[in-house]
Amino acid sequence: MLQKLQSKWKVSGGRLLLILITFALGGSLCGYAGRRLLLLSGMEKGFLWVILYVILITFLWPLCVLVISIPLGQFSFFKKYIRRLFLRITGQKTGAVKTQIAIFASGGGSNAGKIIEHFKDHSSVNIALVVCNKPGAGVIGIAEKNQIPVLVIEKEQFFRGNHYIDELVRYGINWIVLAGFLWKVPGQLIAAYPNRIINIHPALLPKYGGKGMYGHFVHEAVRAANETETGITIHYVDEQYDHGKMILQKKCAVDPDNDPIAIAKKVLALEHEYFAKTIEQVVNGE
């Protein structure tokens, strides 16, 4: 039965346990709240008391479960679950519940713009939030132009505070995409989104990865080493720089007369061609 639920809800074993705990605690809180309210009314127990109790817990249950889901990090799941339940009860068509993605970016937003364009009016995926660590970065303008909320983050809270997990939960974020985001993702944020954070690196990892290897530094290193090819690596994010499980690599040739600028243009073309499509395949379980 647990395996069937895990397959149906498309969650890990650990997350399934948290969901079941949320159901149990939410139900207990709902029952307790219902009894307390009826005791305060002074009504004696009887048939009418039971009827009112059932009605009360029916309306209290969604609220109680949502409250419990927040500290357990399952708010996005229960928000969707309760919405589908409500639509089913009222006889409305549920339709597809869209996967909510947050794009983390630090610069001009070239890749972010392509991703936003790709998922505009998409049937199953929505770019719900752009997160940026640099006020005034170009990606903020791209987000505003597309009417996407922007969250500008500061270093202390990102690395030592709550890592903005509460804000991501509030937006119902299911996946995080790093599109030129230069800060290392803290472990607690990775734990909150296991195998749900995707990054793109402008080289063929494991070559030219690690701290300090980003942007033009990568292309200059490729040129200095006289590589004959380079490319992109799309991968999951773990606690180490440019280290998570690989999803996709695509290559391009490095000609002898290519300087770092020319190499960067070739790599950027690959990023624009493959990043958004790969995100779509991954989040849709393909």
DAKAHU-V223262 format. One record per residue. N is the residue number from 1. RES is the residue in three letters. PSI is psi in degrees with one decimal (none if undefined). Layout:
n=N res=RES psi=PSI
n=N res=RES psi=PSI
This chain:
n=1 res=MET psi=-42.9
n=2 res=LEU psi=-37.6
n=3 res=GLN psi=-36.9
n=4 res=LYS psi=-42.3
n=5 res=LEU psi=-42.3
n=6 res=GLN psi=-41.3
n=7 res=SER psi=-41.7
n=8 res=LYS psi=-43.8
n=9 res=TRP psi=-5.8
n=10 res=LYS psi=55.3
n=11 res=VAL psi=161.4
n=12 res=SER psi=168.0
n=13 res=GLY psi=-40.7
n=14 res=GLY psi=-41.6
n=15 res=ARG psi=-35.7
n=16 res=LEU psi=-41.4
n=17 res=LEU psi=-43.4
n=18 res=LEU psi=-37.8
n=19 res=ILE psi=-44.0
n=20 res=LEU psi=-38.3
n=21 res=ILE psi=-40.3
n=22 res=THR psi=-44.4
n=23 res=PHE psi=-47.3
n=24 res=ALA psi=-48.6
n=25 res=LEU psi=-37.8
n=26 res=GLY psi=-40.7
n=27 res=GLY psi=-40.7
n=28 res=SER psi=-44.3
n=29 res=LEU psi=-39.5
n=30 res=CYS psi=-46.6
n=31 res=GLY psi=-42.8
n=32 res=TYR psi=-46.2
n=33 res=ALA psi=-40.5
n=34 res=GLY psi=-43.9
n=35 res=ARG psi=-42.0
n=36 res=ARG psi=-42.1
n=37 res=LEU psi=-40.9
n=38 res=LEU psi=-34.3
n=39 res=LEU psi=-39.2
n=40 res=LEU psi=-26.9
n=41 res=SER psi=-17.2
n=42 res=GLY psi=5.6
n=43 res=MET psi=138.3
n=44 res=GLU psi=148.4
n=45 res=LYS psi=137.2
n=46 res=GLY psi=-165.2
n=47 res=PHE psi=-45.6
n=48 res=LEU psi=-37.6
n=49 res=TRP psi=-43.6
n=50 res=VAL psi=-43.4
n=51 res=ILE psi=-47.5
n=52 res=LEU psi=-35.3
n=53 res=TYR psi=-44.3
n=54 res=VAL psi=-43.6
n=55 res=ILE psi=-43.4
n=56 res=LEU psi=-49.5
n=57 res=ILE psi=-26.5
n=58 res=THR psi=-41.1
n=59 res=PHE psi=-29.4
n=60 res=LEU psi=-28.7
n=61 res=TRP psi=-49.4
n=62 res=PRO psi=-42.1
n=63 res=LEU psi=-44.6
n=64 res=CYS psi=-42.8
n=65 res=VAL psi=-41.2
n=66 res=LEU psi=-40.2
n=67 res=VAL psi=-46.4
n=68 res=ILE psi=-32.5
n=69 res=SER psi=-25.0
n=70 res=ILE psi=-56.1
n=71 res=PRO psi=-21.6
n=72 res=LEU psi=0.2
n=73 res=GLY psi=24.2
n=74 res=GLN psi=20.9
n=75 res=PHE psi=-43.3
n=76 res=SER psi=-39.2
n=77 res=PHE psi=-48.9
n=78 res=PHE psi=-27.6
n=79 res=LYS psi=-46.0
n=80 res=LYS psi=-41.5
n=81 res=TYR psi=-46.5
n=82 res=ILE psi=-37.2
n=83 res=ARG psi=-46.7
n=84 res=ARG psi=-40.0
n=85 res=LEU psi=-43.2
n=86 res=PHE psi=-45.1
n=87 res=LEU psi=-35.7
n=88 res=ARG psi=-42.8
n=89 res=ILE psi=-39.9
n=90 res=THR psi=-0.9
n=91 res=GLY psi=11.8
n=92 res=GLN psi=157.4
n=93 res=LYS psi=131.0
n=94 res=THR psi=-35.6
n=95 res=GLY psi=-175.6
n=96 res=ALA psi=131.5
n=97 res=VAL psi=119.6
n=98 res=LYS psi=145.0
n=99 res=THR psi=129.7
n=100 res=GLN psi=123.7
n=101 res=ILE psi=138.6
n=102 res=ALA psi=129.5
n=103 res=ILE psi=124.3
n=104 res=PHE psi=125.2
n=105 res=ALA psi=155.6
n=106 res=SER psi=-14.6
n=107 res=GLY psi=-135.2
n=108 res=GLY psi=-25.0
n=109 res=GLY psi=27.3
n=110 res=SER psi=-51.6
n=111 res=ASN psi=-39.3
n=112 res=ALA psi=-42.4
n=113 res=GLY psi=-41.6
n=114 res=LYS psi=-38.2
n=115 res=ILE psi=-45.2
n=116 res=ILE psi=-43.6
n=117 res=GLU psi=-42.0
n=118 res=HIS psi=-39.4
n=119 res=PHE psi=8.0
n=120 res=LYS psi=125.4
n=121 res=ASP psi=27.7
n=122 res=HIS psi=147.4
n=123 res=SER psi=-25.8
n=124 res=SER psi=-4.7
n=125 res=VAL psi=137.9
n=126 res=ASN psi=132.2
n=127 res=ILE psi=104.0
n=128 res=ALA psi=-18.8
n=129 res=LEU psi=143.1
n=130 res=VAL psi=126.5
n=131 res=VAL psi=128.8
n=132 res=CYS psi=141.9
n=133 res=ASN psi=7.3
n=134 res=LYS psi=104.8
n=135 res=PRO psi=132.7
n=136 res=GLY psi=-1.0
n=137 res=ALA psi=150.7
n=138 res=GLY psi=-30.6
n=139 res=VAL psi=-27.3
n=140 res=ILE psi=-42.3
n=141 res=GLY psi=-38.2
n=142 res=ILE psi=-43.6
n=143 res=ALA psi=-46.3
n=144 res=GLU psi=-38.3
n=145 res=LYS psi=-33.8
n=146 res=ASN psi=10.9
n=147 res=GLN psi=42.4
n=148 res=ILE psi=130.2
n=149 res=PRO psi=146.9
n=150 res=VAL psi=134.5
n=151 res=LEU psi=111.5
n=152 res=VAL psi=121.9
n=153 res=ILE psi=155.7
n=154 res=GLU psi=154.3
n=155 res=LYS psi=-44.7
n=156 res=GLU psi=-47.9
n=157 res=GLN psi=-32.0
n=158 res=PHE psi=-40.1
n=159 res=PHE psi=-28.1
n=160 res=ARG psi=-11.6
n=161 res=GLY psi=-134.6
n=162 res=ASN psi=9.5
n=163 res=HIS psi=18.7
n=164 res=TYR psi=20.0
n=165 res=ILE psi=-40.7
n=166 res=ASP psi=-41.4
n=167 res=GLU psi=-40.2
n=168 res=LEU psi=-39.9
n=169 res=VAL psi=-40.6
n=170 res=ARG psi=-33.4
n=171 res=TYR psi=1.4
n=172 res=GLY psi=30.8
n=173 res=ILE psi=129.1
n=174 res=ASN psi=-33.1
n=175 res=TRP psi=151.2
n=176 res=ILE psi=134.1
n=177 res=VAL psi=124.7
n=178 res=LEU psi=117.3
n=179 res=ALA psi=78.3
n=180 res=GLY psi=37.9
n=181 res=PHE psi=121.9
n=182 res=LEU psi=-10.6
n=183 res=TRP psi=145.9
n=184 res=LYS psi=132.6
n=185 res=VAL psi=125.6
n=186 res=PRO psi=153.5
n=187 res=GLY psi=-36.5
n=188 res=GLN psi=-31.5
n=189 res=LEU psi=-37.9
n=190 res=ILE psi=-39.9
n=191 res=ALA psi=-32.5
n=192 res=ALA psi=-24.2
n=193 res=TYR psi=64.2
n=194 res=PRO psi=127.9
n=195 res=ASN psi=29.5
n=196 res=ARG psi=22.0
n=197 res=ILE psi=123.7
n=198 res=ILE psi=137.7
n=199 res=ASN psi=155.5
n=200 res=ILE psi=134.3
n=201 res=HIS psi=136.2
n=202 res=PRO psi=47.8
n=203 res=ALA psi=172.1
n=204 res=LEU psi=89.0
n=205 res=LEU psi=147.5
n=206 res=PRO psi=1.0
n=207 res=LYS psi=142.7
n=208 res=TYR psi=40.9
n=209 res=GLY psi=175.8
n=210 res=GLY psi=-179.4
n=211 res=LYS psi=132.5
n=212 res=GLY psi=-8.8
n=213 res=MET psi=88.6
n=214 res=TYR psi=157.6
n=215 res=GLY psi=-133.8
n=216 res=HIS psi=-23.7
n=217 res=PHE psi=-37.8
n=218 res=VAL psi=-48.5
n=219 res=HIS psi=-34.8
n=220 res=GLU psi=-37.9
n=221 res=ALA psi=-39.9
n=222 res=VAL psi=-44.6
n=223 res=ARG psi=-43.4
n=224 res=ALA psi=-30.6
n=225 res=ALA psi=-0.5
n=226 res=ASN psi=40.5
n=227 res=GLU psi=148.5
n=228 res=THR psi=-9.5
n=229 res=GLU psi=155.2
n=230 res=THR psi=-163.2
n=231 res=GLY psi=-149.6
n=232 res=ILE psi=153.2
n=233 res=THR psi=121.9
n=234 res=ILE psi=127.7
n=235 res=HIS psi=161.3
n=236 res=TYR psi=156.0
n=237 res=VAL psi=132.0
n=238 res=ASP psi=-163.3
n=239 res=GLU psi=-7.6
n=240 res=GLN psi=149.9
n=241 res=TYR psi=128.6
n=242 res=ASP psi=44.1
n=243 res=HIS psi=-19.9
n=244 res=GLY psi=169.9
n=245 res=LYS psi=132.9
n=246 res=MET psi=139.9
n=247 res=ILE psi=-45.6
n=248 res=LEU psi=142.0
n=249 res=GLN psi=139.8
n=250 res=LYS psi=141.3
n=251 res=LYS psi=158.4
n=252 res=CYS psi=153.9
n=253 res=ALA psi=148.0
n=254 res=VAL psi=108.5
n=255 res=ASP psi=154.2
n=256 res=PRO psi=-31.2
n=257 res=ASP psi=4.8
n=258 res=ASN psi=121.6
n=259 res=ASP psi=174.4
n=260 res=PRO psi=-32.8
n=261 res=ILE psi=-43.7
n=262 res=ALA psi=-38.8
n=263 res=ILE psi=-42.9
n=264 res=ALA psi=-40.0
n=265 res=LYS psi=-40.3
n=266 res=LYS psi=-44.0
n=267 res=VAL psi=-41.2
n=268 res=LEU psi=-36.7
n=269 res=ALA psi=-39.9
n=270 res=LEU psi=-41.6
n=271 res=GLU psi=-47.0
n=272 res=HIS psi=-32.2
n=273 res=GLU psi=-36.8
n=274 res=TYR psi=-23.2
n=275 res=PHE psi=-54.1
n=276 res=ALA psi=-41.0
n=277 res=LYS psi=-38.7
n=278 res=THR psi=-40.4
n=279 res=ILE psi=-46.6
n=280 res=GLU psi=-44.9
n=281 res=GLN psi=-40.7
n=282 res=VAL psi=-50.3
n=283 res=VAL psi=-22.0
n=284 res=ASN psi=7.2
n=285 res=GLY psi=25.1
n=286 res=GLU psi=none
